[in-house]
Amino acid sequence: MKDNEDLLSIEHRADYQSQIKARTKIIEILTKVDTRQAYSDKLLDRELVQLEEIDRRFVTEIVNGVLRWRLRLDWYLNQLYLGEYENLITDVKNNLRSSVYQLVYMDKVPAYAVLYEAVEIAKEKYNQKTANLVNAILRNFLRQHKKFEFLESQLNVLEKFSIRYSHPKWLVQRWIEYWGIDEVKLLCEANNSRPRLSVRINEERAKRDALLRLLEENQISFQAHDDFENFVWIDNFQDFRKLDLINRGWVSVQDISTGIPVLLLDPQPAERILDMCAAPGGKAGFIVEKLADKGRLFALDRHGSRLHILAENFRKLGYTAYNSIVADATTLPLQGTFDKILIDAPCSGYGVLNKRVDIKWKRTEQDILNMKNLQLELLESAAIVLKKHGKLVYCTCTIEPEENEVVVRKFLEGHPEFELIDLRGLLPDSYISEHYFVRTFPHKHLMDGSFAALLSKKT
């Protein structure tokens, strides 16, 4: 390959300015994820507004791809950088990561163009020395595939698994101890796949048959769920969005796993229901729909800005049977008691790694252990305001037992007035564990990893 100055002729370089702008935005977002308490999904929503649709898709693909495969990308780069890779400037790391991701996982941009863009960005942001470093590392990467294959073969089983599937070693080890290596391989593959989006049909605004017919008429590829008939997988969300069904209130974007807790809660007209951690409102919307404007939902969240999102979504759907309250659910400010309570507890989020791609690198094992204290506080708070014979659903979007059944059993030890409800007959058996717990896994159920338990207050 020629030197970088000869990679592209002068007359063609102008064609790459837009691509370089998009690549620069990718590096900025990745660096904010690394250096701030910022999450990639929120950054992508905020920072891509001014870009053309094709550039938005390009940036989103590479940002999410780098975060999915970061451990593997860093392993490659560690072999090539002569020095302490961990001490390399974060911007430069993310330039290299995004370049290697393109070289390995994408084929629309030729290798010489990827190198040209990476080197130009390094030169503009830093200096020629940094540009030369980036150029040398990426050229060596292209030359040394056989070397990587050999080095990977020398790793021990756990390290090889961790790098191959780009999951932290401590997390892989933990999961293998629970479920075995074959099951964890499938789980990690599912976590690294692009998420398949689903929508819930809002029955108050749309009829299922009419909506499915509309999708067919517009040649929108979809699949209705066999077990949960109001949920539909959409294969091409870009085409689906053109129908504007979300703004019209016909559907809400919602993973199937998040509908299950509401089905267990079984809201009925005239009931007084509390959603203790309501925003951004997917479960809350489902509850209000089932109340049919004849009951009342009290939707709590600590963050007013998140409740504004909930309120906007409810406005689109025409829902009015709710009160939104900015409050800490561990110290409830409400008067009276409730027929039913939903606790969608804050958690580590290890069930949604194919959507929240940066969680793998932001959480630690200690975070899992720390979460249970808050989760127990929420259950304690709910116990005070739940009516006798009332129902409580505790749910999370994690697959970690310490945040799920361990928390529920700990709560029950101190509250003999509560009992678990047997879920057999309420849901298909494939979703039920030990008769009492809902457990979903991405590789088994084609939905997010989640947990739910239904409790009743006896006295």
Secondary structure, 3 states (H helix, E strand, C coil): CCCHHHCCCHHHHHHHHHHHHHHHHHHHHHHHHHHCCCCHHHHHHHHCCCCCHHHHHHHHHHHHHHHHCHHHHHHHHHHHCCCCHHHCCHHHHHHHHHHHHHHHHCCCCCHHHHHHHHHHHHHHHCCHHHHHHHHHHHHHHHHCHHHHHHHHHCCCHHHHHHHHHCCCHHHHHHHHHHHCHHHHHHHHHHHCCCCCEEEEECCCCCCHHHHHHHHHHCCCCEEECCCCCCEEEECCHHHHHCCCCCCCCCEEECCHHHHHHHHHHCCCCCCEEEECCCCCCHHHHHHHHHHCCCCEEEEEECCHHHHHHHHHHHHHHCCCCEEEEECCHHHCCCCCCEEEEEEECCCCCCCCCCCCCCHHHHCCHHHHHHHHHHHHHHHHHHHHHEEEEEEEEEEECCCCHHHCHHHHHHHHHHCCCEEECCCECCECHHHEECCCEEEECHHHHCCCCEEEEEEEECC
